[in-house]
Amino acid sequence: MSLMFTKPGEVNHIKRVMGDDRTRKYLMDMGFVEGAPITVLSRVSGNLIVEIMGTRVAIDRSMANRIIVGRGSL
């Protein structure tokens, strides 16, 4: 499921990062890599604040829709 559909406070793991090469590289450089645990902390005007690899990151809806997550690890 897309990161946009997760509930705040739920710990999920990244299964896949979609998009063109530039978009995937941008997200991976910020720590959005397959297998990484990710938690949505809050939603603000359709954007998300997430915790990934011990860091809080804000991403917009279009980026969040490119991140596929699941409850279990890889």
CHARMM internal coordinates of N, CA and C (Angstrom, degrees):
IC EDIT
DIST 1 N 1 CA 1.4480
DIST 1 CA 1 C 1.5201
ANGL 1 N 1 CA 1 C 109.52
DIST 1 C 2 N 1.3074
ANGL 1 CA 1 C 2 N 115.81
DIHE 1 N 1 CA 1 C 2 N 154.61
DIST 2 N 2 CA 1.4610
ANGL 1 C 2 N 2 CA 121.29
DIHE 1 CA 1 C 2 N 2 CA 178.32
DIST 2 CA 2 C 1.5296
ANGL 2 N 2 CA 2 C 110.20
DIHE 1 C 2 N 2 CA 2 C -68.98
DIST 2 C 3 N 1.3111
ANGL 2 CA 2 C 3 N 116.04
DIHE 2 N 2 CA 2 C 3 N 147.37
DIST 3 N 3 CA 1.4624
ANGL 2 C 3 N 3 CA 121.35
DIHE 2 CA 2 C 3 N 3 CA 177.09
DIST 3 CA 3 C 1.5283
ANGL 3 N 3 CA 3 C 111.06
DIHE 2 C 3 N 3 CA 3 C -55.74
DIST 3 C 4 N 1.3271
ANGL 3 CA 3 C 4 N 118.20
DIHE 3 N 3 CA 3 C 4 N -28.70
DIST 4 N 4 CA 1.4698
ANGL 3 C 4 N 4 CA 121.74
DIHE 3 CA 3 C 4 N 4 CA -179.73
DIST 4 CA 4 C 1.5218
ANGL 4 N 4 CA 4 C 112.57
DIHE 3 C 4 N 4 CA 4 C -61.02
DIST 4 C 5 N 1.3207
ANGL 4 CA 4 C 5 N 118.16
DIHE 4 N 4 CA 4 C 5 N -23.49
DIST 5 N 5 CA 1.4588
ANGL 4 C 5 N 5 CA 121.16
DIHE 4 CA 4 C 5 N 5 CA -175.11
DIST 5 CA 5 C 1.5236
ANGL 5 N 5 CA 5 C 113.62
DIHE 4 C 5 N 5 CA 5 C -98.11
DIST 5 C 6 N 1.3128
ANGL 5 CA 5 C 6 N 117.97
DIHE 5 N 5 CA 5 C 6 N 5.86
DIST 6 N 6 CA 1.4623
ANGL 5 C 6 N 6 CA 120.11
DIHE 5 CA 5 C 6 N 6 CA 178.27
DIST 6 CA 6 C 1.5193
ANGL 6 N 6 CA 6 C 110.22
DIHE 5 C 6 N 6 CA 6 C -85.23
DIST 6 C 7 N 1.3161
ANGL 6 CA 6 C 7 N 115.61
DIHE 6 N 6 CA 6 C 7 N 156.71
DIST 7 N 7 CA 1.4598
ANGL 6 C 7 N 7 CA 121.61
DIHE 6 CA 6 C 7 N 7 CA -179.67
DIST 7 CA 7 C 1.5241
ANGL 7 N 7 CA 7 C 109.80
DIHE 6 C 7 N 7 CA 7 C -91.07
DIST 7 C 8 N 1.3267
ANGL 7 CA 7 C 8 N 116.98
DIHE 7 N 7 CA 7 C 8 N 143.37
DIST 8 N 8 CA 1.4692
ANGL 7 C 8 N 8 CA 119.44
DIHE 7 CA 7 C 8 N 8 CA 175.31
DIST 8 CA 8 C 1.5289
ANGL 8 N 8 CA 8 C 110.57
DIHE 7 C 8 N 8 CA 8 C -56.28
DIST 8 C 9 N 1.3168
ANGL 8 CA 8 C 9 N 115.62
DIHE 8 N 8 CA 8 C 9 N 136.49
DIST 9 N 9 CA 1.4587
ANGL 8 C 9 N 9 CA 122.03
DIHE 8 CA 8 C 9 N 9 CA 179.38
DIST 9 CA 9 C 1.5136
ANGL 9 N 9 CA 9 C 114.60
DIHE 8 C 9 N 9 CA 9 C 93.29
DIST 9 C 10 N 1.3218
ANGL 9 CA 9 C 10 N 118.03
DIHE 9 N 9 CA 9 C 10 N -17.47
DIST 10 N 10 CA 1.4659
ANGL 9 C 10 N 10 CA 121.93
DIHE 9 CA 9 C 10 N 10 CA 178.32
DIST 10 CA 10 C 1.5191
ANGL 10 N 10 CA 10 C 110.58
DIHE 9 C 10 N 10 CA 10 C -75.40
DIST 10 C 11 N 1.3202
ANGL 10 CA 10 C 11 N 115.99
DIHE 10 N 10 CA 10 C 11 N 133.65
DIST 11 N 11 CA 1.4659
ANGL 10 C 11 N 11 CA 119.73
DIHE 10 CA 10 C 11 N 11 CA 174.33
DIST 11 CA 11 C 1.5243
ANGL 11 N 11 CA 11 C 107.68
DIHE 10 C 11 N 11 CA 11 C -92.56
DIST 11 C 12 N 1.3094
ANGL 11 CA 11 C 12 N 115.75
DIHE 11 N 11 CA 11 C 12 N 124.06
DIST 12 N 12 CA 1.4622
ANGL 11 C 12 N 12 CA 122.68
DIHE 11 CA 11 C 12 N 12 CA 176.74
DIST 12 CA 12 C 1.5175
ANGL 12 N 12 CA 12 C 108.55
DIHE 11 C 12 N 12 CA 12 C -124.65
DIST 12 C 13 N 1.3118
ANGL 12 CA 12 C 13 N 116.24
DIHE 12 N 12 CA 12 C 13 N 173.25
DIST 13 N 13 CA 1.4617
ANGL 12 C 13 N 13 CA 121.49
DIHE 12 CA 12 C 13 N 13 CA 175.95
DIST 13 CA 13 C 1.5238
ANGL 13 N 13 CA 13 C 108.27
DIHE 12 C 13 N 13 CA 13 C -124.27
DIST 13 C 14 N 1.3062
ANGL 13 CA 13 C 14 N 115.64
DIHE 13 N 13 CA 13 C 14 N 141.86
DIST 14 N 14 CA 1.4611
ANGL 13 C 14 N 14 CA 120.29
DIHE 13 CA 13 C 14 N 14 CA -179.95
DIST 14 CA 14 C 1.5223
ANGL 14 N 14 CA 14 C 109.19
DIHE 13 C 14 N 14 CA 14 C -72.43
DIST 14 C 15 N 1.3214
ANGL 14 CA 14 C 15 N 115.08
DIHE 14 N 14 CA 14 C 15 N 126.53
DIST 15 N 15 CA 1.4644
ANGL 14 C 15 N 15 CA 121.76
DIHE 14 CA 14 C 15 N 15 CA 178.84
DIST 15 CA 15 C 1.5234
ANGL 15 N 15 CA 15 C 111.37
DIHE 14 C 15 N 15 CA 15 C -98.29
DIST 15 C 16 N 1.3373
ANGL 15 CA 15 C 16 N 115.44
DIHE 15 N 15 CA 15 C 16 N -34.33
DIST 16 N 16 CA 1.4657
ANGL 15 C 16 N 16 CA 119.23
DIHE 15 CA 15 C 16 N 16 CA -175.69
DIST 16 CA 16 C 1.5220
ANGL 16 N 16 CA 16 C 109.32
DIHE 15 C 16 N 16 CA 16 C -161.92
DIST 16 C 17 N 1.3226
ANGL 16 CA 16 C 17 N 115.42
DIHE 16 N 16 CA 16 C 17 N 145.43
DIST 17 N 17 CA 1.4631
ANGL 16 C 17 N 17 CA 121.65
DIHE 16 CA 16 C 17 N 17 CA 173.52
DIST 17 CA 17 C 1.5230
ANGL 17 N 17 CA 17 C 106.60
DIHE 16 C 17 N 17 CA 17 C -116.63
DIST 17 C 18 N 1.3242
ANGL 17 CA 17 C 18 N 116.29
DIHE 17 N 17 CA 17 C 18 N 120.44
DIST 18 N 18 CA 1.4657
ANGL 17 C 18 N 18 CA 120.90
DIHE 17 CA 17 C 18 N 18 CA -175.46
DIST 18 CA 18 C 1.5294
ANGL 18 N 18 CA 18 C 110.60
DIHE 17 C 18 N 18 CA 18 C -103.84
DIST 18 C 19 N 1.3098
ANGL 18 CA 18 C 19 N 115.19
DIHE 18 N 18 CA 18 C 19 N 166.30
DIST 19 N 19 CA 1.4579
ANGL 18 C 19 N 19 CA 121.36
DIHE 18 CA 18 C 19 N 19 CA 177.91
DIST 19 CA 19 C 1.5139
ANGL 19 N 19 CA 19 C 110.54
DIHE 18 C 19 N 19 CA 19 C 125.22
DIST 19 C 20 N 1.3231
ANGL 19 CA 19 C 20 N 115.00
DIHE 19 N 19 CA 19 C 20 N 179.91
DIST 20 N 20 CA 1.4581
ANGL 19 C 20 N 20 CA 118.77
DIHE 19 CA 19 C 20 N 20 CA 177.67
DIST 20 CA 20 C 1.5340
ANGL 20 N 20 CA 20 C 109.39
DIHE 19 C 20 N 20 CA 20 C -73.41
DIST 20 C 21 N 1.3194
ANGL 20 CA 20 C 21 N 116.64
DIHE 20 N 20 CA 20 C 21 N 173.15
DIST 21 N 21 CA 1.4678
ANGL 20 C 21 N 21 CA 120.75
DIHE 20 CA 20 C 21 N 21 CA -175.78
DIST 21 CA 21 C 1.5235
ANGL 21 N 21 CA 21 C 112.26
DIHE 20 C 21 N 21 CA 21 C -56.97
DIST 21 C 22 N 1.3171
ANGL 21 CA 21 C 22 N 116.59
DIHE 21 N 21 CA 21 C 22 N -41.59
DIST 22 N 22 CA 1.4719
ANGL 21 C 22 N 22 CA 120.77
DIHE 21 CA 21 C 22 N 22 CA -178.10
DIST 22 CA 22 C 1.5354
ANGL 22 N 22 CA 22 C 111.38
DIHE 21 C 22 N 22 CA 22 C -64.53
DIST 22 C 23 N 1.3250
ANGL 22 CA 22 C 23 N 116.27
DIHE 22 N 22 CA 22 C 23 N -43.85
DIST 23 N 23 CA 1.4648
ANGL 22 C 23 N 23 CA 120.94
DIHE 22 CA 22 C 23 N 23 CA -179.93
DIST 23 CA 23 C 1.5190
ANGL 23 N 23 CA 23 C 111.03
DIHE 22 C 23 N 23 CA 23 C -65.65
DIST 23 C 24 N 1.3354
ANGL 23 CA 23 C 24 N 116.54
DIHE 23 N 23 CA 23 C 24 N -45.75
DIST 24 N 24 CA 1.4674
ANGL 23 C 24 N 24 CA 119.94
DIHE 23 CA 23 C 24 N 24 CA 179.42
DIST 24 CA 24 C 1.5218
ANGL 24 N 24 CA 24 C 111.16
DIHE 23 C 24 N 24 CA 24 C -61.90
DIST 24 C 25 N 1.3222
ANGL 24 CA 24 C 25 N 117.64
DIHE 24 N 24 CA 24 C 25 N -41.13
DIST 25 N 25 CA 1.4638
ANGL 24 C 25 N 25 CA 120.77
DIHE 24 CA 24 C 25 N 25 CA 178.87
DIST 25 CA 25 C 1.5235
ANGL 25 N 25 CA 25 C 110.35
DIHE 24 C 25 N 25 CA 25 C -63.64
DIST 25 C 26 N 1.3248
ANGL 25 CA 25 C 26 N 117.10
DIHE 25 N 25 CA 25 C 26 N -43.01
DIST 26 N 26 CA 1.4667
ANGL 25 C 26 N 26 CA 121.88
DIHE 25 CA 25 C 26 N 26 CA 178.86
DIST 26 CA 26 C 1.5324
ANGL 26 N 26 CA 26 C 110.51
DIHE 25 C 26 N 26 CA 26 C -58.10
DIST 26 C 27 N 1.3318
ANGL 26 CA 26 C 27 N 116.43
DIHE 26 N 26 CA 26 C 27 N -48.22
DIST 27 N 27 CA 1.4605
ANGL 26 C 27 N 27 CA 120.15
DIHE 26 CA 26 C 27 N 27 CA -179.53
DIST 27 CA 27 C 1.5251
ANGL 27 N 27 CA 27 C 111.63
DIHE 26 C 27 N 27 CA 27 C -67.43
DIST 27 C 28 N 1.3197
ANGL 27 CA 27 C 28 N 117.24
DIHE 27 N 27 CA 27 C 28 N -42.08
DIST 28 N 28 CA 1.4662
ANGL 27 C 28 N 28 CA 120.26
DIHE 27 CA 27 C 28 N 28 CA -179.84
DIST 28 CA 28 C 1.5204
ANGL 28 N 28 CA 28 C 111.59
DIHE 27 C 28 N 28 CA 28 C -65.43
DIST 28 C 29 N 1.3207
ANGL 28 CA 28 C 29 N 117.26
DIHE 28 N 28 CA 28 C 29 N -35.90
DIST 29 N 29 CA 1.4674
ANGL 28 C 29 N 29 CA 120.43
DIHE 28 CA 28 C 29 N 29 CA 177.33
DIST 29 CA 29 C 1.5258
ANGL 29 N 29 CA 29 C 111.85
DIHE 28 C 29 N 29 CA 29 C -63.93
DIST 29 C 30 N 1.3391
ANGL 29 CA 29 C 30 N 116.95
DIHE 29 N 29 CA 29 C 30 N -25.07
DIST 30 N 30 CA 1.4644
ANGL 29 C 30 N 30 CA 120.91
DIHE 29 CA 29 C 30 N 30 CA 177.80
DIST 30 CA 30 C 1.5284
ANGL 30 N 30 CA 30 C 112.06
DIHE 29 C 30 N 30 CA 30 C -88.81
DIST 30 C 31 N 1.3406
ANGL 30 CA 30 C 31 N 117.03
DIHE 30 N 30 CA 30 C 31 N -0.74
DIST 31 N 31 CA 1.4602
ANGL 30 C 31 N 31 CA 120.41
DIHE 30 CA 30 C 31 N 31 CA 177.30
DIST 31 CA 31 C 1.5094
ANGL 31 N 31 CA 31 C 115.22
DIHE 30 C 31 N 31 CA 31 C 106.31
DIST 31 C 32 N 1.3240
ANGL 31 CA 31 C 32 N 118.05
DIHE 31 N 31 CA 31 C 32 N 1.00
DIST 32 N 32 CA 1.4565
ANGL 31 C 32 N 32 CA 121.87
DIHE 31 CA 31 C 32 N 32 CA 179.85
DIST 32 CA 32 C 1.5228
ANGL 32 N 32 CA 32 C 108.93
DIHE 31 C 32 N 32 CA 32 C -82.90
DIST 32 C 33 N 1.3324
ANGL 32 CA 32 C 33 N 116.10
DIHE 32 N 32 CA 32 C 33 N 79.47
DIST 33 N 33 CA 1.4612
ANGL 32 C 33 N 33 CA 122.20
DIHE 32 CA 32 C 33 N 33 CA -177.34
DIST 33 CA 33 C 1.5245
ANGL 33 N 33 CA 33 C 109.44
DIHE 32 C 33 N 33 CA 33 C -117.63
DIST 33 C 34 N 1.3169
ANGL 33 CA 33 C 34 N 116.40
DIHE 33 N 33 CA 33 C 34 N 153.38
DIST 34 N 34 CA 1.4599
ANGL 33 C 34 N 34 CA 121.31
DIHE 33 CA 33 C 34 N 34 CA -179.95
DIST 34 CA 34 C 1.5223
ANGL 34 N 34 CA 34 C 110.93
DIHE 33 C 34 N 34 CA 34 C -55.61
DIST 34 C 35 N 1.3291
ANGL 34 CA 34 C 35 N 115.29
DIHE 34 N 34 CA 34 C 35 N 133.39
DIST 35 N 35 CA 1.4563
ANGL 34 C 35 N 35 CA 121.83
DIHE 34 CA 34 C 35 N 35 CA 178.66
DIST 35 CA 35 C 1.5152
ANGL 35 N 35 CA 35 C 114.57
DIHE 34 C 35 N 35 CA 35 C 92.37
DIST 35 C 36 N 1.3187
ANGL 35 CA 35 C 36 N 117.67
DIHE 35 N 35 CA 35 C 36 N -15.44
DIST 36 N 36 CA 1.4683
ANGL 35 C 36 N 36 CA 120.60
DIHE 35 CA 35 C 36 N 36 CA -177.82
DIST 36 CA 36 C 1.5259
ANGL 36 N 36 CA 36 C 110.41
DIHE 35 C 36 N 36 CA 36 C -71.62
DIST 36 C 37 N 1.3394
ANGL 36 CA 36 C 37 N 116.99
DIHE 36 N 36 CA 36 C 37 N 135.67
DIST 37 N 37 CA 1.4650
ANGL 36 C 37 N 37 CA 119.16
DIHE 36 CA 36 C 37 N 37 CA 174.27
DIST 37 CA 37 C 1.5255
ANGL 37 N 37 CA 37 C 109.94
DIHE 36 C 37 N 37 CA 37 C -71.53
DIST 37 C 38 N 1.3240
ANGL 37 CA 37 C 38 N 115.74
DIHE 37 N 37 CA 37 C 38 N 142.96
DIST 38 N 38 CA 1.4667
ANGL 37 C 38 N 38 CA 121.16
DIHE 37 CA 37 C 38 N 38 CA -178.63
DIST 38 CA 38 C 1.5244
ANGL 38 N 38 CA 38 C 108.94
DIHE 37 C 38 N 38 CA 38 C -142.99
DIST 38 C 39 N 1.3196
ANGL 38 CA 38 C 39 N 115.76
DIHE 38 N 38 CA 38 C 39 N 139.39
DIST 39 N 39 CA 1.4609
ANGL 38 C 39 N 39 CA 122.10
DIHE 38 CA 38 C 39 N 39 CA 179.37
DIST 39 CA 39 C 1.5237
ANGL 39 N 39 CA 39 C 109.14
DIHE 38 C 39 N 39 CA 39 C -129.77
DIST 39 C 40 N 1.3216
ANGL 39 CA 39 C 40 N 116.67
DIHE 39 N 39 CA 39 C 40 N 128.81
DIST 40 N 40 CA 1.4634
ANGL 39 C 40 N 40 CA 120.45
DIHE 39 CA 39 C 40 N 40 CA 172.48
DIST 40 CA 40 C 1.5231
ANGL 40 N 40 CA 40 C 106.84
DIHE 39 C 40 N 40 CA 40 C -78.30
DIST 40 C 41 N 1.3268
ANGL 40 CA 40 C 41 N 116.46
DIHE 40 N 40 CA 40 C 41 N 121.92
DIST 41 N 41 CA 1.4581
ANGL 40 C 41 N 41 CA 120.91
DIHE 40 CA 40 C 41 N 41 CA 179.52
DIST 41 CA 41 C 1.5187
ANGL 41 N 41 CA 41 C 111.44
DIHE 40 C 41 N 41 CA 41 C -89.42
DIST 41 C 42 N 1.3388
ANGL 41 CA 41 C 42 N 116.69
DIHE 41 N 41 CA 41 C 42 N -41.38
DIST 42 N 42 CA 1.4666
ANGL 41 C 42 N 42 CA 119.91
DIHE 41 CA 41 C 42 N 42 CA 179.01
DIST 42 CA 42 C 1.5160
ANGL 42 N 42 CA 42 C 110.73
DIHE 41 C 42 N 42 CA 42 C -161.90
DIST 42 C 43 N 1.3206
ANGL 42 CA 42 C 43 N 113.77
DIHE 42 N 42 CA 42 C 43 N 164.97
DIST 43 N 43 CA 1.4624
ANGL 42 C 43 N 43 CA 122.50
DIHE 42 CA 42 C 43 N 43 CA 176.75
DIST 43 CA 43 C 1.5220
ANGL 43 N 43 CA 43 C 107.26
DIHE 42 C 43 N 43 CA 43 C -119.41
DIST 43 C 44 N 1.3210
ANGL 43 CA 43 C 44 N 116.21
DIHE 43 N 43 CA 43 C 44 N 131.84
DIST 44 N 44 CA 1.4586
ANGL 43 C 44 N 44 CA 121.60
DIHE 43 CA 43 C 44 N 44 CA 179.11
DIST 44 CA 44 C 1.5253
ANGL 44 N 44 CA 44 C 108.20
DIHE 43 C 44 N 44 CA 44 C -133.51
DIST 44 C 45 N 1.3073
ANGL 44 CA 44 C 45 N 116.94
DIHE 44 N 44 CA 44 C 45 N 112.22
DIST 45 N 45 CA 1.4743
ANGL 44 C 45 N 45 CA 122.30
DIHE 44 CA 44 C 45 N 45 CA 178.32
DIST 45 CA 45 C 1.5272
ANGL 45 N 45 CA 45 C 112.68
DIHE 44 C 45 N 45 CA 45 C 51.17
DIST 45 C 46 N 1.3239
ANGL 45 CA 45 C 46 N 117.28
DIHE 45 N 45 CA 45 C 46 N 41.82
DIST 46 N 46 CA 1.4564
ANGL 45 C 46 N 46 CA 121.09
DIHE 45 CA 45 C 46 N 46 CA 179.16
DIST 46 CA 46 C 1.5145
ANGL 46 N 46 CA 46 C 114.91
DIHE 45 C 46 N 46 CA 46 C 84.53
DIST 46 C 47 N 1.3171
ANGL 46 CA 46 C 47 N 117.24
DIHE 46 N 46 CA 46 C 47 N -9.18
DIST 47 N 47 CA 1.4623
ANGL 46 C 47 N 47 CA 121.69
DIHE 46 CA 46 C 47 N 47 CA 176.47
DIST 47 CA 47 C 1.5226
ANGL 47 N 47 CA 47 C 108.92
DIHE 46 C 47 N 47 CA 47 C -94.93
DIST 47 C 48 N 1.3210
ANGL 47 CA 47 C 48 N 116.21
DIHE 47 N 47 CA 47 C 48 N 161.76
DIST 48 N 48 CA 1.4609
ANGL 47 C 48 N 48 CA 120.59
DIHE 47 CA 47 C 48 N 48 CA -178.32
DIST 48 CA 48 C 1.5181
ANGL 48 N 48 CA 48 C 111.42
DIHE 47 C 48 N 48 CA 48 C -118.24
DIST 48 C 49 N 1.3146
ANGL 48 CA 48 C 49 N 114.92
DIHE 48 N 48 CA 48 C 49 N 145.27
DIST 49 N 49 CA 1.4602
ANGL 48 C 49 N 49 CA 121.11
DIHE 48 CA 48 C 49 N 49 CA 166.17
DIST 49 CA 49 C 1.5157
ANGL 49 N 49 CA 49 C 104.62
DIHE 48 C 49 N 49 CA 49 C -111.37
DIST 49 C 50 N 1.3335
ANGL 49 CA 49 C 50 N 115.76
DIHE 49 N 49 CA 49 C 50 N 121.07
DIST 50 N 50 CA 1.4592
ANGL 49 C 50 N 50 CA 121.29
DIHE 49 CA 49 C 50 N 50 CA -176.15
DIST 50 CA 50 C 1.5235
ANGL 50 N 50 CA 50 C 110.07
DIHE 49 C 50 N 50 CA 50 C -122.56
DIST 50 C 51 N 1.3198
ANGL 50 CA 50 C 51 N 114.08
DIHE 50 N 50 CA 50 C 51 N 159.58
DIST 51 N 51 CA 1.4630
ANGL 50 C 51 N 51 CA 119.64
DIHE 50 CA 50 C 51 N 51 CA 171.40
DIST 51 CA 51 C 1.5131
ANGL 51 N 51 CA 51 C 107.27
DIHE 50 C 51 N 51 CA 51 C -111.61
DIST 51 C 52 N 1.3277
ANGL 51 CA 51 C 52 N 114.58
DIHE 51 N 51 CA 51 C 52 N 124.69
DIST 52 N 52 CA 1.4574
ANGL 51 C 52 N 52 CA 121.10
DIHE 51 CA 51 C 52 N 52 CA 178.69
DIST 52 CA 52 C 1.5166
ANGL 52 N 52 CA 52 C 108.14
DIHE 51 C 52 N 52 CA 52 C -140.38
DIST 52 C 53 N 1.3178
ANGL 52 CA 52 C 53 N 115.79
DIHE 52 N 52 CA 52 C 53 N 128.79
DIST 53 N 53 CA 1.4658
ANGL 52 C 53 N 53 CA 122.04
DIHE 52 CA 52 C 53 N 53 CA 179.82
DIST 53 CA 53 C 1.5288
ANGL 53 N 53 CA 53 C 111.76
DIHE 52 C 53 N 53 CA 53 C 52.47
DIST 53 C 54 N 1.3378
ANGL 53 CA 53 C 54 N 115.92
DIHE 53 N 53 CA 53 C 54 N 40.14
DIST 54 N 54 CA 1.4579
ANGL 53 C 54 N 54 CA 120.83
DIHE 53 CA 53 C 54 N 54 CA 176.29
DIST 54 CA 54 C 1.5142
ANGL 54 N 54 CA 54 C 115.38
DIHE 53 C 54 N 54 CA 54 C 77.29
DIST 54 C 55 N 1.3264
ANGL 54 CA 54 C 55 N 117.34
DIHE 54 N 54 CA 54 C 55 N 8.18
DIST 55 N 55 CA 1.4628
ANGL 54 C 55 N 55 CA 121.83
DIHE 54 CA 54 C 55 N 55 CA -178.00
DIST 55 CA 55 C 1.5235
ANGL 55 N 55 CA 55 C 109.91
DIHE 54 C 55 N 55 CA 55 C -123.46
DIST 55 C 56 N 1.3249
ANGL 55 CA 55 C 56 N 115.90
DIHE 55 N 55 CA 55 C 56 N 142.07
DIST 56 N 56 CA 1.4660
ANGL 55 C 56 N 56 CA 120.44
DIHE 55 CA 55 C 56 N 56 CA 174.65
DIST 56 CA 56 C 1.5231
ANGL 56 N 56 CA 56 C 108.79
DIHE 55 C 56 N 56 CA 56 C -90.10
DIST 56 C 57 N 1.3333
ANGL 56 CA 56 C 57 N 114.66
DIHE 56 N 56 CA 56 C 57 N 132.33
DIST 57 N 57 CA 1.4611
ANGL 56 C 57 N 57 CA 121.16
DIHE 56 CA 56 C 57 N 57 CA -177.03
DIST 57 CA 57 C 1.5303
ANGL 57 N 57 CA 57 C 108.28
DIHE 56 C 57 N 57 CA 57 C -134.92
DIST 57 C 58 N 1.3225
ANGL 57 CA 57 C 58 N 116.99
DIHE 57 N 57 CA 57 C 58 N 137.80
DIST 58 N 58 CA 1.4638
ANGL 57 C 58 N 58 CA 121.80
DIHE 57 CA 57 C 58 N 58 CA 174.09
DIST 58 CA 58 C 1.5236
ANGL 58 N 58 CA 58 C 108.53
DIHE 57 C 58 N 58 CA 58 C -99.72
DIST 58 C 59 N 1.3245
ANGL 58 CA 58 C 59 N 116.03
DIHE 58 N 58 CA 58 C 59 N 131.55
DIST 59 N 59 CA 1.4638
ANGL 58 C 59 N 59 CA 120.65
DIHE 58 CA 58 C 59 N 59 CA 177.17
DIST 59 CA 59 C 1.5239
ANGL 59 N 59 CA 59 C 109.20
DIHE 58 C 59 N 59 CA 59 C -133.81
DIST 59 C 60 N 1.3212
ANGL 59 CA 59 C 60 N 115.29
DIHE 59 N 59 CA 59 C 60 N 151.53
DIST 60 N 60 CA 1.4591
ANGL 59 C 60 N 60 CA 118.62
DIHE 59 CA 59 C 60 N 60 CA 179.69
DIST 60 CA 60 C 1.5267
ANGL 60 N 60 CA 60 C 110.58
DIHE 59 C 60 N 60 CA 60 C -86.54
DIST 60 C 61 N 1.3103
ANGL 60 CA 60 C 61 N 113.93
DIHE 60 N 60 CA 60 C 61 N 170.85
DIST 61 N 61 CA 1.4674
ANGL 60 C 61 N 61 CA 121.44
DIHE 60 CA 60 C 61 N 61 CA -176.46
DIST 61 CA 61 C 1.5294
ANGL 61 N 61 CA 61 C 112.20
DIHE 60 C 61 N 61 CA 61 C -56.86
DIST 61 C 62 N 1.3266
ANGL 61 CA 61 C 62 N 118.09
DIHE 61 N 61 CA 61 C 62 N -41.23
DIST 62 N 62 CA 1.4672
ANGL 61 C 62 N 62 CA 119.78
DIHE 61 CA 61 C 62 N 62 CA -177.19
DIST 62 CA 62 C 1.5265
ANGL 62 N 62 CA 62 C 111.33
DIHE 61 C 62 N 62 CA 62 C -65.02
DIST 62 C 63 N 1.3191
ANGL 62 CA 62 C 63 N 117.74
DIHE 62 N 62 CA 62 C 63 N -37.82
DIST 63 N 63 CA 1.4700
ANGL 62 C 63 N 63 CA 120.53
DIHE 62 CA 62 C 63 N 63 CA 177.20
DIST 63 CA 63 C 1.5282
ANGL 63 N 63 CA 63 C 110.44
DIHE 62 C 63 N 63 CA 63 C -70.97
DIST 63 C 64 N 1.3219
ANGL 63 CA 63 C 64 N 116.95
DIHE 63 N 63 CA 63 C 64 N -41.72
DIST 64 N 64 CA 1.4699
ANGL 63 C 64 N 64 CA 120.68
DIHE 63 CA 63 C 64 N 64 CA -179.73
DIST 64 CA 64 C 1.5238
ANGL 64 N 64 CA 64 C 111.18
DIHE 63 C 64 N 64 CA 64 C -61.23
DIST 64 C 65 N 1.3199
ANGL 64 CA 64 C 65 N 117.33
DIHE 64 N 64 CA 64 C 65 N -35.05
DIST 65 N 65 CA 1.4666
ANGL 64 C 65 N 65 CA 120.50
DIHE 64 CA 64 C 65 N 65 CA 179.24
DIST 65 CA 65 C 1.5225
ANGL 65 N 65 CA 65 C 112.40
DIHE 64 C 65 N 65 CA 65 C -69.72
DIST 65 C 66 N 1.3084
ANGL 65 CA 65 C 66 N 117.99
DIHE 65 N 65 CA 65 C 66 N -16.56
DIST 66 N 66 CA 1.4701
ANGL 65 C 66 N 66 CA 121.93
DIHE 65 CA 65 C 66 N 66 CA 178.67
DIST 66 CA 66 C 1.5304
ANGL 66 N 66 CA 66 C 112.47
DIHE 65 C 66 N 66 CA 66 C -87.86
DIST 66 C 67 N 1.3185
ANGL 66 CA 66 C 67 N 117.19
DIHE 66 N 66 CA 66 C 67 N -6.67
DIST 67 N 67 CA 1.4620
ANGL 66 C 67 N 67 CA 121.82
DIHE 66 CA 66 C 67 N 67 CA -177.34
DIST 67 CA 67 C 1.5241
ANGL 67 N 67 CA 67 C 108.44
DIHE 66 C 67 N 67 CA 67 C -104.97
DIST 67 C 68 N 1.3247
ANGL 67 CA 67 C 68 N 115.54
DIHE 67 N 67 CA 67 C 68 N 115.44
DIST 68 N 68 CA 1.4611
ANGL 67 C 68 N 68 CA 122.02
DIHE 67 CA 67 C 68 N 68 CA -179.17
DIST 68 CA 68 C 1.5216
ANGL 68 N 68 CA 68 C 107.89
DIHE 67 C 68 N 68 CA 68 C -98.73
DIST 68 C 69 N 1.3397
ANGL 68 CA 68 C 69 N 115.78
DIHE 68 N 68 CA 68 C 69 N 128.36
DIST 69 N 69 CA 1.4602
ANGL 68 C 69 N 69 CA 120.77
DIHE 68 CA 68 C 69 N 69 CA -175.89
DIST 69 CA 69 C 1.5185
ANGL 69 N 69 CA 69 C 110.67
DIHE 68 C 69 N 69 CA 69 C -127.38
DIST 69 C 70 N 1.3217
ANGL 69 CA 69 C 70 N 114.98
DIHE 69 N 69 CA 69 C 70 N 165.50
DIST 70 N 70 CA 1.4528
ANGL 69 C 70 N 70 CA 122.35
DIHE 69 CA 69 C 70 N 70 CA 174.97
DIST 70 CA 70 C 1.5101
ANGL 70 N 70 CA 70 C 109.27
DIHE 69 C 70 N 70 CA 70 C -150.65
DIST 70 C 71 N 1.3174
ANGL 70 CA 70 C 71 N 116.42
DIHE 70 N 70 CA 70 C 71 N 165.69
DIST 71 N 71 CA 1.4621
ANGL 70 C 71 N 71 CA 121.21
DIHE 70 CA 70 C 71 N 71 CA -176.08
DIST 71 CA 71 C 1.5269
ANGL 71 N 71 CA 71 C 112.82
DIHE 70 C 71 N 71 CA 71 C -72.58
DIST 71 C 72 N 1.3021
ANGL 71 CA 71 C 72 N 118.71
DIHE 71 N 71 CA 71 C 72 N -36.61
DIST 72 N 72 CA 1.4578
ANGL 71 C 72 N 72 CA 120.60
DIHE 71 CA 71 C 72 N 72 CA -178.50
DIST 72 CA 72 C 1.5166
ANGL 72 N 72 CA 72 C 112.04
DIHE 71 C 72 N 72 CA 72 C -89.93
DIST 72 C 73 N 1.3190
ANGL 72 CA 72 C 73 N 116.09
DIHE 72 N 72 CA 72 C 73 N 164.85
DIST 73 N 73 CA 1.4672
ANGL 72 C 73 N 73 CA 119.42
DIHE 72 CA 72 C 73 N 73 CA 176.34
DIST 73 CA 73 C 1.5225
ANGL 73 N 73 CA 73 C 108.97
DIHE 72 C 73 N 73 CA 73 C -79.28
DIST 73 C 74 N 1.3472
ANGL 73 CA 73 C 74 N 115.11
DIHE 73 N 73 CA 73 C 74 N 170.58
DIST 74 N 74 CA 1.4662
ANGL 73 C 74 N 74 CA 119.09
DIHE 73 CA 73 C 74 N 74 CA 177.89
DIST 74 CA 74 C 1.4803
ANGL 74 N 74 CA 74 C 107.67
DIHE 73 C 74 N 74 CA 74 C -61.93
END
COOR INIT
IC SEED 1 N 1 CA 1 C
IC BUILD
